[in-house]
């Protein structure tokens, strides 16, 4: 393969993710401030609602930080070339994933989101490349649950998931002939 394929970050998709995370942070604040208003058959206890609010703020607040960074990121989201796949699409991106380290490609579906899992026989090499402790923990969790720390999601890219999967599979097959 001599071609270089670049897939840009989708600022529109990232902005929508930012809005979604913001809504959950606001709901978390409301859950903490007025838990009585949110009592229902599902949540009968005000303290449970308050704890859900704290969890929402912690998780989606962290997501907000990562999403906001991506919104202003000028780098290419994903590059595919003769060296491998250079990923800059999400919080656990580690840069170059070498073709020689990819053993297989799988798909995991979490709710309605399809995640491309790049299987590797060198997970520690990529976990050690994590940019921060949170990313490292997320990669370790991915490795434990899905057998690989390397995941690519099209949520922030200017490409549909099915097209991304097809493209990466085709390039992987070219390398493994």
N, C-alpha and C positions, 0 to 999 in steps of 0.2 A: 504494500500500500504506500503510495507516494503522496496521495492527496491529504489535505488537512481540512477537516470539517469543523466548523465553529458554530455553536448554537448559543445565541445571546440570551441573557436573562430577560424575562418578560416583566417589565416594570408594571404593567397592568395587573398581571397575576399577583405580583408581590404586593401591590397596593391593596388588592382585595384581601389578601392574607392579613395584611396590617390592620385593615378595618375589622375583619373578623376577630382577630386577637384582641383588639381594643374593646369590642363589644363584650367579650368574655371578662375582661378586666373590670369594666364598668359594672357588669352583673355581679362579679365577685365583691366589689365595694358595696353594692346594694345589699347583697346577702349578709355582709358583715354589719352594716349599719341598721338594717330593718329586717331581721330574720323572720319576725312575726308575719310580715306581709307575704312571705313565700311558703308558708305552711300549706301542705297539701297531703293527699293520700301517700305520696312518695316520701315526702319529708315532713314528719309530724313534730319533730323536735327542733326547736330554735337553735340549739347548740350544734346539731348536725348541719343545719343550713349555714351557720357561721363558719364551721370547719370547711365546708364545700367552698365558701367564698374565699377563705384564706388559700385553699389549694388552687382555685381558679386564678387568683391574683399572682401567686407564685409561679405557676406553670405558664400561663398566658402572658404574664409580665416578662418572663424570660424569653418567650417566643417573640414578643414585641421588640426586644432589644436586637435579637438576631435578624428579624425581618427588616427592621429599620436600617440595619447595616447593609443588608442586601439591596435595599431600595436605592442607596447611594453608591453601590459598588459599580465601578466602571469596567471591571474585568469581564472577559467572556465567561458565560455560564458553564460551558462544556466544550472541550476540544478533543477531537479524535484524530490521531495521527499515527505514524509508524512506531512511535515510542509506547503509545497506550492511550489511556483516557485521562485527561486532565480535568478534574471535577472542581468546580467552584459554585455548585448549585445550591448547597444547603449548609446548615450549621456544622455538620460532621464531615464536610469535604476536606480531603487531605492533599489535594493537588494531583500529581501524576500517579496513576495506577498503571503499572507496567503490564503489557500484554503477557509477558512471561510469568507473571504472578497470578493471572486470572485462569482458574481451572474450569469454571463453568459459569453459566448465567441462569439465574432463576427469577421467578416472580413471587412476591408475597403480597397478599391483599390485606390491608388493615382498614376496616370499614369500607368506604368506597374508593380508597386510595391504593393504587397499584404501585409497588416499590420494586425496582429492579435491584436484585441482589447479585453482586459480583463475587462469586465464590473464589477463595484464594487459599493456597497452602501456606501463606505467610501472614496470618492475621496480626501477629505482634508487630511486624514491620510497619503496618499501617496504623495500628492503634497508637504506637509510639510517635507517629507523625501528627497526632491530633493537636490542634492549636491551643486547647485549654482543657482544664479538668472536666468540665461539663461535657464537652465533645468526646473526650476519652471515655467517660462513663457511659455515654450513649452508644459509642462504638462497641464497648465491651458487652453491653446489654444486647445489641444487635447480633454480635458474635455468638452469644449464649443462646438466644432465641431462634436465630435463623441460620446459624452456621457460618456467618461472615460479618465482619465489621463494615464492609463496603456496600453502601446503598446509594442509589441514584433515584431521585424523584423528579418528575417533570413539572411539578407544581410551580416552580419558579422559572421555567425555561420556555422559550418560544418554540415549543414543539409538543405535539400530543404524545401521551404515554405510549400508545401502540406504535407510533412512528419511531419514537426513541428506542423502544425495545427491538423493533425490526432492524434499525440502523446498527445498533450495537451488536446484535447477533450476527448480522452479515459481516461486519468488520472482524468480529471474533473468529468466525468461520474461515475467513481469508487467512488469518494468522495461524490457524491450526490445520491447514491442509498438508 
